[in-house]
Amino acid sequence: MDVLETVKSYVVENFLFGEDRRIGPDTEFLENGILDSTGVLELIGFLEEKFAIRVEDDEVVPDNLDSLNKITLYISKKTGKIQPA
């Protein structure tokens, strides 16, 4: 499973209660009420554990974490692994 699908599964199960019609690759989590500040922290914990990365304080910005596509790009940069488009 690629990064996008892995993160989508996590978000759908933990924040959307299995309702995946609300989320697309570019759906903004904060603007659409999918995540709040606590949810962002939970998501960071998941990303750090699942992908063996460390999310630095200055990396906790919408450009890195506010959609499936942004997270996929961010994880690719952190791990050095290119994800399929």
N, C-alpha and C positions, 0 to 999 in steps of 0.2 A: 504494500500500500504506500502510495507516495505521500509527501508532506501534506498537500492540500486535503486529500481524502482522510488522512489520519486526524488532522486538526478539525476538519468538518465533523467527523464522527464524534469527537470529544465535545465540541460545542453543541451539537444537536442533542446528544445524550444528557449533558450536564446543565445546559442553559435553555434549551428549547423543548425539552421533554419529549424528544423523538419527532418533533414536527420540523422536517427539513425543508419544507416549501418556503420558509421565510429567509433562507440564506443561499446566496449565490457567491461566486468567486470574488466579486467586488462589493458585496453588501458591507456597509460600515457598521461595525458592532455597536459603537457608542451612540451614533446618531439614530440607529434603529432600536435602541433599548435592549439589545441582545446581551450586552455586558455592562456592568457598572464598575466602579473602582474595585470592589471586592472580587468581582468576576475576572477583572484583568489580572489581579494577583493570583487567582486560582489558575488562570490560563498560563501565566508565566511559570508557575510551579510545574504544570504539566509539560510545557515545552522544555524546561530544563531537565526534567527527568527522562522524558521520552527521547529527546534528541541529544542528550549528554552535552548540553551547552550551559553557559552562564549568561543570563541576561543582565547586563550592567545597568545601573540606575539611569545613566544618560541615554540608554537605548529604549527606555520605556516611554515611547512616543507613538502617536497614531501612525506615523509613516512606517513603523515596523510592525505594529500589532493590531491594526484596526480593520482588517479584512483577511479573508483566506489567502488572497493573492499576495497581500503585503507580508503576511507571516511566512508564506512559502519562499518569497524572495529573501526575507530576513534570515530564515533558517539556512537557505542555500549559501548565503554569504558567511554565516557563522561556521558552517560545517565544511565549506569548500566543495560541496556536492551540488552539481547543477540538476535542477528538477525539470522534468518535461513540461513544455508549455501547454 
